[in-house]
Amino acid sequence: MKISEASGECGLSPDTIRFYEKSGLVQIARGADGLRRFSPENVEWLTLLYWLRQTGMPMKVMHRFASLYQQGAETIGDRTALLLQHAEHLRTRRQELDCCELVLAHKVSTYEALERSIA
């Protein structure tokens, strides 16, 4: 599979895939012609990286996760702990965003009431 196909499947742009490869987040085999050859496992890994980044995981943590992954099965516990920690961060952030939404809804309601009283 070529980079354009992998990009379409995982959601990352070709430039981001190249950046992730250069930074060591993903290892992609190359054919005799020097072109990248993406395996289904590469695409699955890139898709995971896409979603980790979408959730706001810092690049430093993503690098730590990738390093643990590359070390093999003996790091599964560490990887699980890292993901659980990030999930807790997401729960906290979701609660904060819910509060922000309530504040904004209250302010919109206040402004709408003011507009009605002026009209």
NORRANOR-V830208 format. One record per backbone hydrogen bond with DSSP energy under -0.5 kcal/mol. NH is the residue of the N-H (numbers start at 0). CO is the residue of the C=O. Records with the same first field share a line. If there is no record, write none. Layout:
NH->CO ; CO
//
This chain:
5->1
6->2
7->3
8->4
9->5
10->6
16->12
17->13
18->14
19->15
20->16
21->17
22->18
23->20
24->19
25->19
27->25
28->36
30->34
33->30
36->28
37->0 ; 35
42->38
43->39
44->40
45->41
46->42
47->43
48->44
49->45
50->46
51->47
52->48
53->49
54->50
55->52
56->51
61->57
62->58
63->59
64->60
65->61
66->62
67->63
68->64
69->65
70->66 ; 67
71->67 ; 68
74->71
75->72
78->74
79->75
80->76
81->77
82->78
83->79
84->80
85->81
86->82
87->83
88->84
89->85
90->86
91->87
92->88
93->89
94->90
95->91
96->92
97->93
98->94
99->95
100->96
101->97
102->98
103->99
104->100
105->101
106->102
107->103
108->104
109->105
110->106
111->107
112->108
113->109
114->110
115->111
116->112
117->113
118->114
//
